[in-house]
Amino acid sequence: MTSPSSTAAAPSPKRRGLIAGLVTVAAITCIVLVAWVMTSTNRDPYVVATRSLDGDAQHGGLLFRINCAGCHGIAGQGLVGPSLQGVSTRLSDPQIIQQVVSGQTPPMPRFEIEPQGMADLLAHLHSFSDAE
C-alpha cells in the first residue's frame, strides 16, 4: 500500500526537459525584446530629430519651471516626482526623451513637445548633472 504523500508523481524527465526548454525560450525572448527596445529608441524619428538640434538650456529651464518643477522641484531635487539631479549620468538622452514624451511611469504625464523644445529641455536637464 502507498502512503498518501506519494500519490503525486514527480514530473517525468521528458516533462522536466520541456519545462526547462520553455523557460530558456522565454528568457531568450525577454533578452531579445529588451535589446530591441533599447536600439529602437535610437531610431525613433522624434528622438533622431531632437538629438540633431542644439538645445538652449535657458529656454529649457523655462519649459522645466512651467511643466516639470511642480513635481520634480525647481532645481530638480525631487518632490512628488523623483530627483532629476544627475539624471543624464543615469539615463541616455534617448531614454530621457522617451520617458518625457511617453509618461511611462505614472503619475508622470505624457508631455507633447516639439523636437526643439525637447532639445532645450534636455540641455537644461544636462545642467543638473553639470552642477554636481
N, CA, C and O atoms as CSV, one atom per row, in Angstrom:
chain,resi,resn,atom,element,x,y,z
A,1,MET,N,N,0.838,-1.167,0.000
A,1,MET,CA,C,0.000,0.000,0.000
A,1,MET,C,C,0.887,1.236,0.000
A,1,MET,O,O,1.921,1.256,0.668
A,2,THR,N,N,0.487,2.285,-0.756
A,2,THR,CA,C,1.287,3.505,-0.840
A,2,THR,C,C,0.779,4.530,0.158
A,2,THR,O,O,-0.397,4.542,0.520
A,3,SER,N,N,1.677,5.375,0.586
A,3,SER,CA,C,1.271,6.426,1.524
A,3,SER,C,C,0.605,7.561,0.754
A,3,SER,O,O,0.873,7.732,-0.435
A,4,PRO,N,N,-0.264,8.347,1.411
A,4,PRO,CA,C,-0.984,9.429,0.736
A,4,PRO,C,C,-0.048,10.479,0.146
A,4,PRO,O,O,-0.382,11.092,-0.868
A,5,SER,N,N,1.111,10.700,0.753
A,5,SER,CA,C,2.003,11.744,0.244
A,5,SER,C,C,2.716,11.315,-1.024
A,5,SER,O,O,3.302,12.160,-1.701
A,6,SER,N,N,2.691,10.042,-1.373
A,6,SER,CA,C,3.395,9.594,-2.570
A,6,SER,C,C,2.463,9.473,-3.765
A,6,SER,O,O,2.875,8.963,-4.807
A,7,THR,N,N,1.223,9.924,-3.647
A,7,THR,CA,C,0.281,9.809,-4.766
A,7,THR,C,C,0.598,10.795,-5.885
A,7,THR,O,O,0.260,10.532,-7.038
A,8,ALA,N,N,1.232,11.914,-5.580
A,8,ALA,CA,C,1.597,12.868,-6.631
A,8,ALA,C,C,2.899,12.397,-7.250
A,8,ALA,O,O,3.922,12.286,-6.574
A,9,ALA,N,N,2.849,12.128,-8.512
A,9,ALA,CA,C,4.035,11.635,-9.211
A,9,ALA,C,C,4.948,12.790,-9.563
A,9,ALA,O,O,4.489,13.878,-9.912
A,10,ALA,N,N,6.242,12.547,-9.470
A,10,ALA,CA,C,7.224,13.555,-9.871
A,10,ALA,C,C,7.186,13.695,-11.385
A,10,ALA,O,O,6.916,12.720,-12.087
A,11,PRO,N,N,7.453,14.894,-11.901
A,11,PRO,CA,C,7.434,15.061,-13.355
A,11,PRO,C,C,8.465,14.144,-14.005
A,11,PRO,O,O,9.554,13.916,-13.479
A,12,SER,N,N,8.087,13.644,-15.138
A,12,SER,CA,C,8.999,12.753,-15.858
A,12,SER,C,C,10.172,13.555,-16.410
A,12,SER,O,O,10.067,14.770,-16.580
A,13,PRO,N,N,11.283,12.887,-16.691
A,13,PRO,CA,C,12.434,13.591,-17.266
A,13,PRO,C,C,12.068,14.308,-18.570
A,13,PRO,O,O,12.600,15.381,-18.855
A,14,LYS,N,N,11.172,13.727,-19.353
A,14,LYS,CA,C,10.760,14.355,-20.602
A,14,LYS,C,C,10.020,15.668,-20.323
A,14,LYS,O,O,10.234,16.670,-21.005
A,15,ARG,N,N,9.143,15.645,-19.307
A,15,ARG,CA,C,8.384,16.857,-18.951
A,15,ARG,C,C,9.309,17.923,-18.364
A,15,ARG,O,O,9.145,19.108,-18.658
A,16,ARG,N,N,10.278,17.519,-17.539
A,16,ARG,CA,C,11.245,18.476,-16.993
A,16,ARG,C,C,12.048,19.125,-18.104
A,16,ARG,O,O,12.345,20.318,-18.040
A,17,GLY,N,N,12.398,18.365,-19.108
A,17,GLY,CA,C,13.128,18.902,-20.261
A,17,GLY,C,C,12.301,19.913,-21.028
A,17,GLY,O,O,12.821,20.931,-21.486
A,18,LEU,N,N,11.013,19.633,-21.171
A,18,LEU,CA,C,10.111,20.557,-21.852
A,18,LEU,C,C,9.991,21.863,-21.076
A,18,LEU,O,O,10.034,22.945,-21.662
A,19,ILE,N,N,9.840,21.760,-19.756
A,19,ILE,CA,C,9.736,22.953,-18.908
A,19,ILE,C,C,11.024,23.769,-19.002
A,19,ILE,O,O,10.973,24.988,-19.160
A,20,ALA,N,N,12.159,23.116,-18.907
A,20,ALA,CA,C,13.443,23.813,-18.997
A,20,ALA,C,C,13.581,24.494,-20.360
A,20,ALA,O,O,14.080,25.616,-20.448
A,21,GLY,N,N,13.145,23.827,-21.405
A,21,GLY,CA,C,13.205,24.410,-22.746
A,21,GLY,C,C,12.322,25.643,-22.866
A,21,GLY,O,O,12.725,26.648,-23.453
A,22,LEU,N,N,11.119,25.565,-22.308
A,22,LEU,CA,C,10.207,26.712,-22.351
A,22,LEU,C,C,10.759,27.896,-21.548
A,22,LEU,O,O,10.648,29.044,-21.979
A,23,VAL,N,N,11.343,27.622,-20.405
A,23,VAL,CA,C,11.941,28.686,-19.599
A,23,VAL,C,C,13.099,29.330,-20.368
A,23,VAL,O,O,13.243,30.553,-20.355
A,24,THR,N,N,13.910,28.529,-21.025
A,24,THR,CA,C,15.023,29.052,-21.811
A,24,THR,C,C,14.529,29.922,-22.958
A,24,THR,O,O,15.078,30.997,-23.199
A,25,VAL,N,N,13.501,29.470,-23.665
A,25,VAL,CA,C,12.930,30.253,-24.773
A,25,VAL,C,C,12.367,31.568,-24.244
A,25,VAL,O,O,12.547,32.611,-24.873
A,26,ALA,N,N,11.692,31.534,-23.105
A,26,ALA,CA,C,11.138,32.754,-22.521
A,26,ALA,C,C,12.253,33.729,-22.138
A,26,ALA,O,O,12.127,34.931,-22.373
A,27,ALA,N,N,13.325,33.233,-21.559
A,27,ALA,CA,C,14.446,34.090,-21.163
A,27,ALA,C,C,15.097,34.731,-22.391
A,27,ALA,O,O,15.397,35.925,-22.386
A,28,ILE,N,N,15.310,33.950,-23.422
A,28,ILE,CA,C,15.915,34.478,-24.656
A,28,ILE,C,C,14.993,35.521,-25.285
A,28,ILE,O,O,15.457,36.557,-25.762
A,29,THR,N,N,13.708,35.249,-25.286
A,29,THR,CA,C,12.741,36.205,-25.839
A,29,THR,C,C,12.789,37.522,-25.082
A,29,THR,O,O,12.746,38.590,-25.693
A,30,CYS,N,N,12.876,37.457,-23.765
A,30,CYS,CA,C,12.965,38.682,-22.955
A,30,CYS,C,C,14.232,39.463,-23.282
A,30,CYS,O,O,14.188,40.687,-23.407
A,31,ILE,N,N,15.341,38.782,-23.419
A,31,ILE,CA,C,16.610,39.449,-23.740
A,31,ILE,C,C,16.532,40.123,-25.106
A,31,ILE,O,O,16.958,41.267,-25.264
A,32,VAL,N,N,15.990,39.419,-26.086
A,32,VAL,CA,C,15.851,39.987,-27.429
A,32,VAL,C,C,14.913,41.191,-27.402
A,32,VAL,O,O,15.195,42.206,-28.039
A,33,LEU,N,N,13.818,41.092,-26.683
A,33,LEU,CA,C,12.856,42.191,-26.598
A,33,LEU,C,C,13.488,43.422,-25.952
A,33,LEU,O,O,13.302,44.537,-26.441
A,34,VAL,N,N,14.225,43.239,-24.871
A,34,VAL,CA,C,14.890,44.365,-24.212
A,34,VAL,C,C,15.915,44.991,-25.161
A,34,VAL,O,O,15.995,46.215,-25.261
A,35,ALA,N,N,16.693,44.169,-25.852
A,35,ALA,CA,C,17.678,44.701,-26.805
A,35,ALA,C,C,16.993,45.471,-27.924
A,35,ALA,O,O,17.475,46.527,-28.333
A,36,TRP,N,N,15.878,44.957,-28.422
A,36,TRP,CA,C,15.152,45.631,-29.494
A,36,TRP,C,C,14.614,46.977,-29.026
A,36,TRP,O,O,14.718,47.971,-29.746
A,37,VAL,N,N,14.049,47.018,-27.840
A,37,VAL,CA,C,13.509,48.277,-27.309
A,37,VAL,C,C,14.632,49.288,-27.128
A,37,VAL,O,O,14.462,50.460,-27.463
A,38,MET,N,N,15.767,48.861,-26.610
A,38,MET,CA,C,16.886,49.775,-26.382
A,38,MET,C,C,17.414,50.350,-27.693
A,38,MET,O,O,17.729,51.539,-27.753
A,39,THR,N,N,17.518,49.539,-28.739
A,39,THR,CA,C,18.045,50.031,-30.009
A,39,THR,C,C,17.001,50.772,-30.816
A,39,THR,O,O,17.349,51.670,-31.584
A,40,SER,N,N,15.724,50.426,-30.669
A,40,SER,CA,C,14.693,51.107,-31.455
A,40,SER,C,C,14.507,52.544,-31.002
A,40,SER,O,O,14.090,53.391,-31.792
A,41,THR,N,N,14.808,52.831,-29.748
A,41,THR,CA,C,14.707,54.199,-29.257
A,41,THR,C,C,15.649,55.109,-30.032
A,41,THR,O,O,15.316,56.262,-30.307
A,42,ASN,N,N,16.824,54.597,-30.384
A,42,ASN,CA,C,17.791,55.394,-31.131
A,42,ASN,C,C,17.362,55.635,-32.570
A,42,ASN,O,O,17.902,56.531,-33.219
A,43,ARG,N,N,16.412,54.870,-33.093
A,43,ARG,CA,C,15.951,55.038,-34.467
A,43,ARG,C,C,14.617,55.770,-34.540
A,43,ARG,O,O,14.131,56.056,-35.635
A,44,ASP,N,N,14.032,56.071,-33.422
A,44,ASP,CA,C,12.765,56.779,-33.388
A,44,ASP,C,C,12.958,58.138,-34.068
A,44,ASP,O,O,13.865,58.880,-33.692
A,45,PRO,N,N,12.127,58.482,-35.062
A,45,PRO,CA,C,12.311,59.748,-35.788
A,45,PRO,C,C,12.284,60.980,-34.869
A,45,PRO,O,O,13.020,61.940,-35.096
A,46,TYR,N,N,11.448,60.950,-33.847
A,46,TYR,CA,C,11.384,62.072,-32.908
A,46,TYR,C,C,12.696,62.201,-32.142
A,46,TYR,O,O,13.214,63.306,-31.979
A,47,VAL,N,N,13.235,61.078,-31.672
A,47,VAL,CA,C,14.499,61.089,-30.934
A,47,VAL,C,C,15.621,61.570,-31.839
A,47,VAL,O,O,16.444,62.388,-31.429
A,48,VAL,N,N,15.659,61.067,-33.070
A,48,VAL,CA,C,16.694,61.470,-34.026
A,48,VAL,C,C,16.605,62.971,-34.294
A,48,VAL,O,O,17.621,63.665,-34.294
A,49,ALA,N,N,15.383,63.473,-34.522
A,49,ALA,CA,C,15.202,64.905,-34.790
A,49,ALA,C,C,15.633,65.745,-33.593
A,49,ALA,O,O,16.296,66.769,-33.757
A,50,THR,N,N,15.261,65.314,-32.397
A,50,THR,CA,C,15.607,66.058,-31.186
A,50,THR,C,C,17.114,66.089,-30.982
A,50,THR,O,O,17.678,67.135,-30.662
A,51,ARG,N,N,17.761,64.959,-31.163
A,51,ARG,CA,C,19.203,64.877,-30.921
A,51,ARG,C,C,20.017,65.617,-31.970
A,51,ARG,O,O,21.187,65.925,-31.745
A,52,SER,N,N,19.406,65.903,-33.116
A,52,SER,CA,C,20.134,66.621,-34.166
A,52,SER,C,C,20.151,68.126,-33.917
A,52,SER,O,O,20.850,68.862,-34.614
A,53,LEU,N,N,19.391,68.587,-32.933
A,53,LEU,CA,C,19.264,70.024,-32.658
A,53,LEU,C,C,20.133,70.437,-31.473
A,53,LEU,O,O,20.387,69.646,-30.564
A,54,ASP,N,N,20.583,71.688,-31.501
A,54,ASP,CA,C,21.287,72.250,-30.350
A,54,ASP,C,C,20.240,72.792,-29.393
A,54,ASP,O,O,19.386,73.590,-29.778
A,55,GLY,N,N,20.310,72.358,-28.159
A,55,GLY,CA,C,19.349,72.809,-27.166
A,55,GLY,C,C,19.789,74.086,-26.478
A,55,GLY,O,O,20.980,74.305,-26.256
A,56,ASP,N,N,18.837,74.915,-26.147
A,56,ASP,CA,C,19.061,76.150,-25.399
A,56,ASP,C,C,18.646,75.883,-23.951
A,56,ASP,O,O,17.456,75.805,-23.644
A,57,ALA,N,N,19.635,75.742,-23.064
A,57,ALA,CA,C,19.362,75.386,-21.670
A,57,ALA,C,C,18.514,76.442,-20.968
A,57,ALA,O,O,17.733,76.110,-20.077
A,58,GLN,N,N,18.656,77.704,-21.355
A,58,GLN,CA,C,17.865,78.760,-20.717
A,58,GLN,C,C,16.384,78.589,-21.058
A,58,GLN,O,O,15.528,78.666,-20.177
A,59,HIS,N,N,16.087,78.358,-22.337
A,59,HIS,CA,C,14.693,78.114,-22.728
A,59,HIS,C,C,14.202,76.800,-22.114
A,59,HIS,O,O,13.051,76.703,-21.689
A,60,GLY,N,N,15.067,75.801,-22.070
A,60,GLY,CA,C,14.709,74.533,-21.433
A,60,GLY,C,C,14.376,74.712,-19.969
A,60,GLY,O,O,13.493,74.033,-19.444
A,61,GLY,N,N,15.081,75.632,-19.294
A,61,GLY,CA,C,14.789,75.922,-17.900
A,61,GLY,C,C,13.402,76.518,-17.729
A,61,GLY,O,O,12.689,76.199,-16.777
A,62,LEU,N,N,13.026,77.385,-18.661
A,62,LEU,CA,C,11.681,77.965,-18.633
A,62,LEU,C,C,10.633,76.867,-18.813
A,62,LEU,O,O,9.650,76.813,-18.074
A,63,LEU,N,N,10.848,75.995,-19.797
A,63,LEU,CA,C,9.920,74.875,-20.017
A,63,LEU,C,C,9.847,73.986,-18.782
A,63,LEU,O,O,8.772,73.519,-18.406
A,64,PHE,N,N,10.993,73.758,-18.157
A,64,PHE,CA,C,11.041,72.921,-16.959
A,64,PHE,C,C,10.234,73.557,-15.830
A,64,PHE,O,O,9.429,72.887,-15.183
A,65,ARG,N,N,10.450,74.846,-15.596
A,65,ARG,CA,C,9.738,75.513,-14.498
A,65,ARG,C,C,8.230,75.505,-14.724
A,65,ARG,O,O,7.461,75.366,-13.772
A,66,ILE,N,N,7.803,75.653,-15.973
A,66,ILE,CA,C,6.375,75.673,-16.278
A,66,ILE,C,C,5.754,74.282,-16.167
A,66,ILE,O,O,4.654,74.139,-15.634
A,67,ASN,N,N,6.445,73.260,-16.663
A,67,ASN,CA,C,5.840,71.939,-16.828
A,67,ASN,C,C,6.306,70.867,-15.854
A,67,ASN,O,O,5.592,69.889,-15.630
A,68,CYS,N,N,7.478,71.028,-15.276
A,68,CYS,CA,C,8.077,69.915,-14.521
A,68,CYS,C,C,8.346,70.211,-13.057
A,68,CYS,O,O,8.294,69.315,-12.215
A,69,ALA,N,N,8.636,71.482,-12.754
A,69,ALA,CA,C,9.082,71.840,-11.400
A,69,ALA,C,C,8.050,71.541,-10.323
A,69,ALA,O,O,8.415,71.299,-9.172
A,70,GLY,N,N,6.778,71.554,-10.673
A,70,GLY,CA,C,5.747,71.266,-9.683
A,70,GLY,C,C,5.910,69.901,-9.050
A,70,GLY,O,O,5.582,69.723,-7.877
A,71,CYS,N,N,6.407,68.942,-9.797
A,71,CYS,CA,C,6.608,67.585,-9.264
A,71,CYS,C,C,8.074,67.279,-8.954
A,71,CYS,O,O,8.375,66.562,-8.000
A,72,HIS,N,N,8.985,67.829,-9.765
A,72,HIS,CA,C,10.402,67.478,-9.616
A,72,HIS,C,C,11.202,68.517,-8.847
A,72,HIS,O,O,12.389,68.314,-8.592
A,73,GLY,N,N,10.564,69.646,-8.467
A,73,GLY,CA,C,11.273,70.697,-7.742
A,73,GLY,C,C,11.948,71.664,-8.687
A,73,GLY,O,O,12.345,71.286,-9.789
A,74,ILE,N,N,12.080,72.900,-8.271
A,74,ILE,CA,C,12.632,73.960,-9.112
A,74,ILE,C,C,14.064,73.653,-9.540
A,74,ILE,O,O,14.486,74.055,-10.624
A,75,ALA,N,N,14.807,72.951,-8.705
A,75,ALA,CA,C,16.185,72.581,-9.035
A,75,ALA,C,C,16.296,71.099,-9.373
A,75,ALA,O,O,17.395,70.544,-9.384
A,76,GLY,N,N,15.164,70.458,-9.647
A,76,GLY,CA,C,15.180,69.033,-9.979
A,76,GLY,C,C,15.519,68.151,-8.795
A,76,GLY,O,O,15.938,67.007,-8.970
A,77,GLN,N,N,15.340,68.674,-7.586
A,77,GLN,CA,C,15.724,67.939,-6.385
A,77,GLN,C,C,14.730,66.849,-5.996
A,77,GLN,O,O,15.009,66.024,-5.126
A,78,GLY,N,N,13.568,66.855,-6.648
A,78,GLY,CA,C,12.556,65.851,-6.351
A,78,GLY,C,C,11.574,66.341,-5.306
A,78,GLY,O,O,11.963,66.886,-4.273
A,79,LEU,N,N,10.321,66.145,-5.581
A,79,LEU,CA,C,9.234,66.431,-4.643
A,79,LEU,C,C,8.302,65.238,-4.719
A,79,LEU,O,O,8.567,64.192,-4.126
A,80,VAL,N,N,7.205,65.399,-5.453
A,80,VAL,CA,C,6.305,64.276,-5.722
A,80,VAL,C,C,6.998,63.321,-6.691
A,80,VAL,O,O,6.957,62.103,-6.518
A,81,GLY,N,N,7.634,63.893,-7.710
A,81,GLY,CA,C,8.402,63.110,-8.673
A,81,GLY,C,C,9.818,62.906,-8.163
A,81,GLY,O,O,10.237,63.567,-7.212
A,82,PRO,N,N,10.553,62.005,-8.781
A,82,PRO,CA,C,11.914,61.714,-8.320
A,82,PRO,C,C,12.876,62.866,-8.598
A,82,PRO,O,O,12.600,63.746,-9.413
A,83,SER,N,N,13.997,62.838,-7.910
A,83,SER,CA,C,15.057,63.807,-8.151
A,83,SER,C,C,15.600,63.608,-9.563
A,83,SER,O,O,15.758,62.479,-10.028
A,84,LEU,N,N,15.878,64.700,-10.223
A,84,LEU,CA,C,16.483,64.644,-11.548
A,84,LEU,C,C,17.946,65.065,-11.503
A,84,LEU,O,O,18.582,65.213,-12.547
A,85,GLN,N,N,18.478,65.257,-10.312
A,85,GLN,CA,C,19.890,65.572,-10.175
A,85,GLN,C,C,20.695,64.381,-10.695
A,85,GLN,O,O,20.518,63.253,-10.236
A,86,GLY,N,N,21.569,64.642,-11.643
A,86,GLY,CA,C,22.396,63.580,-12.215
A,86,GLY,C,C,21.660,62.655,-13.168
A,86,GLY,O,O,22.163,61.578,-13.486
A,87,VAL,N,N,20.478,63.049,-13.632
A,87,VAL,CA,C,19.685,62.163,-14.481
A,87,VAL,C,C,20.420,61.790,-15.768
A,87,VAL,O,O,20.275,60.668,-16.253
A,88,SER,N,N,21.202,62.709,-16.328
A,88,SER,CA,C,21.876,62.396,-17.589
A,88,SER,C,C,23.090,61.496,-17.390
A,88,SER,O,O,23.685,61.040,-18.366
A,89,THR,N,N,23.463,61.234,-16.143
A,89,THR,CA,C,24.504,60.233,-15.904
A,89,THR,C,C,23.878,58.851,-15.691
A,89,THR,O,O,24.549,57.828,-15.831
A,90,ARG,N,N,22.582,58.834,-15.350
A,90,ARG,CA,C,21.882,57.565,-15.126
A,90,ARG,C,C,21.174,57.065,-16.380
A,90,ARG,O,O,21.052,55.858,-16.591
A,91,LEU,N,N,20.711,57.988,-17.204
A,91,LEU,CA,C,19.952,57.628,-18.403
A,91,LEU,C,C,20.580,58.274,-19.623
A,91,LEU,O,O,21.145,59.364,-19.538
A,92,SER,N,N,20.480,57.601,-20.754
A,92,SER,CA,C,20.960,58.176,-22.013
A,92,SER,C,C,19.954,59.214,-22.496
A,92,SER,O,O,18.812,59.247,-22.037
A,93,ASP,N,N,20.387,60.057,-23.425
A,93,ASP,CA,C,19.463,61.052,-23.972
A,93,ASP,C,C,18.216,60.407,-24.575
A,93,ASP,O,O,17.111,60.877,-24.308
A,94,PRO,N,N,18.352,59.347,-25.379
A,94,PRO,CA,C,17.125,58.721,-25.904
A,94,PRO,C,C,16.193,58.203,-24.805
A,94,PRO,O,O,14.972,58.278,-24.945
A,95,GLN,N,N,16.753,57.683,-23.725
A,95,GLN,CA,C,15.921,57.204,-22.627
A,95,GLN,C,C,15.204,58.362,-21.934
A,95,GLN,O,O,14.034,58.240,-21.570
A,96,ILE,N,N,15.896,59.474,-21.753
A,96,ILE,CA,C,15.269,60.640,-21.128
A,96,ILE,C,C,14.147,61.157,-22.019
A,96,ILE,O,O,13.045,61.434,-21.545
A,97,ILE,N,N,14.431,61.283,-23.306
A,97,ILE,CA,C,13.425,61.769,-24.254
A,97,ILE,C,C,12.207,60.864,-24.226
A,97,ILE,O,O,11.076,61.344,-24.146
A,98,GLN,N,N,12.426,59.570,-24.291
A,98,GLN,CA,C,11.318,58.606,-24.290
A,98,GLN,C,C,10.492,58.716,-23.016
A,98,GLN,O,O,9.263,58.662,-23.061
A,99,GLN,N,N,11.162,58.871,-21.885
A,99,GLN,CA,C,10.445,59.000,-20.610
A,99,GLN,C,C,9.583,60.252,-20.601
A,99,GLN,O,O,8.430,60.207,-20.174
A,100,VAL,N,N,10.123,61.356,-21.062
A,100,VAL,CA,C,9.392,62.626,-21.026
A,100,VAL,C,C,8.158,62.568,-21.925
A,100,VAL,O,O,7.070,62.967,-21.512
A,101,VAL,N,N,8.322,62.077,-23.141
A,101,VAL,CA,C,7.197,62.130,-24.081
A,101,VAL,C,C,6.198,60.999,-23.887
A,101,VAL,O,O,5.052,61.110,-24.323
A,102,SER,N,N,6.613,59.911,-23.240
A,102,SER,CA,C,5.694,58.778,-23.105
A,102,SER,C,C,4.974,58.742,-21.761
A,102,SER,O,O,3.869,58.209,-21.665
A,103,GLY,N,N,5.589,59.303,-20.729
A,103,GLY,CA,C,4.999,59.199,-19.401
A,103,GLY,C,C,4.878,57.755,-18.958
A,103,GLY,O,O,3.858,57.362,-18.392
A,104,GLN,N,N,5.913,56.957,-19.209
A,104,GLN,CA,C,5.875,55.517,-18.952
A,104,GLN,C,C,5.701,55.157,-17.484
A,104,GLN,O,O,5.225,54.067,-17.166
A,105,THR,N,N,6.077,56.049,-16.597
A,105,THR,CA,C,5.983,55.720,-15.177
A,105,THR,C,C,4.990,56.654,-14.500
A,105,THR,O,O,5.347,57.759,-14.092
A,106,PRO,N,N,3.740,56.208,-14.382
A,106,PRO,CA,C,2.726,57.047,-13.736
A,106,PRO,C,C,3.173,57.423,-12.331
A,106,PRO,O,O,3.833,56.623,-11.668
A,107,PRO,N,N,2.843,58.576,-11.875
A,107,PRO,CA,C,1.876,59.535,-12.399
A,107,PRO,C,C,2.462,60.515,-13.403
A,107,PRO,O,O,1.830,61.526,-13.709
A,108,MET,N,N,3.661,60.242,-13.926
A,108,MET,CA,C,4.264,61.127,-14.928
A,108,MET,C,C,3.352,61.194,-16.148
A,108,MET,O,O,3.050,60.167,-16.756
A,109,PRO,N,N,2.910,62.403,-16.509
A,109,PRO,CA,C,2.044,62.519,-17.684
A,109,PRO,C,C,2.851,62.497,-18.974
A,109,PRO,O,O,4.061,62.726,-18.968
A,110,ARG,N,N,2.175,62.220,-20.068
A,110,ARG,CA,C,2.805,62.370,-21.387
A,110,ARG,C,C,3.043,63.848,-21.605
A,110,ARG,O,O,2.230,64.680,-21.202
A,111,PHE,N,N,4.150,64.177,-22.238
A,111,PHE,CA,C,4.492,65.568,-22.481
A,111,PHE,C,C,4.732,65.734,-23.968
A,111,PHE,O,O,5.767,65.318,-24.490
A,112,GLU,N,N,3.772,66.344,-24.648
A,112,GLU,CA,C,3.895,66.553,-26.087
A,112,GLU,C,C,4.616,67.868,-26.326
A,112,GLU,O,O,4.152,68.930,-25.908
A,113,ILE,N,N,5.748,67.788,-26.998
A,113,ILE,CA,C,6.604,68.946,-27.196
A,113,ILE,C,C,7.323,68.798,-28.534
A,113,ILE,O,O,7.686,67.693,-28.937
A,114,GLU,N,N,7.519,69.906,-29.207
A,114,GLU,CA,C,8.249,69.899,-30.477
A,114,GLU,C,C,9.703,69.481,-30.224
A,114,GLU,O,O,10.211,69.675,-29.119
A,115,PRO,N,N,10.381,68.908,-31.232
A,115,PRO,CA,C,11.772,68.483,-31.036
A,115,PRO,C,C,12.693,69.589,-30.512
A,115,PRO,O,O,13.562,69.319,-29.682
A,116,GLN,N,N,12.518,70.832,-30.981
A,116,GLN,CA,C,13.391,71.910,-30.476
A,116,GLN,C,C,13.160,72.143,-28.986
A,116,GLN,O,O,14.116,72.320,-28.232
A,117,GLY,N,N,11.907,72.145,-28.560
A,117,GLY,CA,C,11.604,72.296,-27.141
A,117,GLY,C,C,12.185,71.150,-26.325
A,117,GLY,O,O,12.690,71.364,-25.223
A,118,MET,N,N,12.116,69.934,-26.862
A,118,MET,CA,C,12.677,68.783,-26.151
A,118,MET,C,C,14.189,68.904,-26.077
A,118,MET,O,O,14.782,68.570,-25.052
A,119,ALA,N,N,14.831,69.381,-27.156
A,119,ALA,CA,C,16.284,69.583,-27.142
A,119,ALA,C,C,16.657,70.628,-26.089
A,119,ALA,O,O,17.665,70.484,-25.397
A,120,ASP,N,N,15.840,71.680,-25.970
A,120,ASP,CA,C,16.079,72.712,-24.961
A,120,ASP,C,C,15.923,72.134,-23.552
A,120,ASP,O,O,16.756,72.378,-22.679
A,121,LEU,N,N,14.868,71.380,-23.339
A,121,LEU,CA,C,14.633,70.752,-22.034
A,121,LEU,C,C,15.762,69.791,-21.691
A,121,LEU,O,O,16.216,69.744,-20.547
A,122,LEU,N,N,16.211,69.035,-22.664
A,122,LEU,CA,C,17.316,68.092,-22.455
A,122,LEU,C,C,18.593,68.841,-22.054
A,122,LEU,O,O,19.324,68.399,-21.167
A,123,ALA,N,N,18.857,69.982,-22.714
A,123,ALA,CA,C,20.029,70.788,-22.356
A,123,ALA,C,C,19.919,71.254,-20.911
A,123,ALA,O,O,20.911,71.270,-20.183
A,124,HIS,N,N,18.721,71.632,-20.497
A,124,HIS,CA,C,18.521,72.045,-19.102
A,124,HIS,C,C,18.736,70.870,-18.147
A,124,HIS,O,O,19.371,71.031,-17.105
A,125,LEU,N,N,18.218,69.706,-18.488
A,125,LEU,CA,C,18.409,68.527,-17.631
A,125,LEU,C,C,19.890,68.171,-17.512
A,125,LEU,O,O,20.335,67.711,-16.461
A,126,HIS,N,N,20.645,68.380,-18.571
A,126,HIS,CA,C,22.088,68.134,-18.511
A,126,HIS,C,C,22.744,69.073,-17.502
A,126,HIS,O,O,23.737,68.705,-16.875
A,127,SER,N,N,22.206,70.274,-17.337
A,127,SER,CA,C,22.801,71.212,-16.378
A,127,SER,C,C,22.660,70.693,-14.942
A,127,SER,O,O,23.445,71.087,-14.079
A,128,PHE,N,N,21.686,69.823,-14.665
A,128,PHE,CA,C,21.562,69.242,-13.331
A,128,PHE,C,C,22.747,68.340,-13.020
A,128,PHE,O,O,23.161,68.236,-11.866
A,129,SER,N,N,23.296,67.688,-14.038
A,129,SER,CA,C,24.453,66.821,-13.832
A,129,SER,C,C,25.732,67.653,-13.742
A,129,SER,O,O,26.656,67.315,-13.002
A,130,ASP,N,N,25.769,68.758,-14.514
A,130,ASP,CA,C,26.959,69.614,-14.508
A,130,ASP,C,C,27.167,70.292,-13.161
A,130,ASP,O,O,28.293,70.613,-12.780
A,131,ALA,N,N,26.062,70.505,-12.443
A,131,ALA,CA,C,26.120,71.228,-11.172
A,131,ALA,C,C,26.685,70.368,-10.037
A,131,ALA,O,O,27.069,70.891,-8.991
A,132,GLU,N,N,26.733,69.070,-10.245
A,132,GLU,CA,C,27.199,68.176,-9.150
A,132,GLU,C,C,28.685,68.255,-8.943
A,132,GLU,O,O,29.224,67.573,-8.072
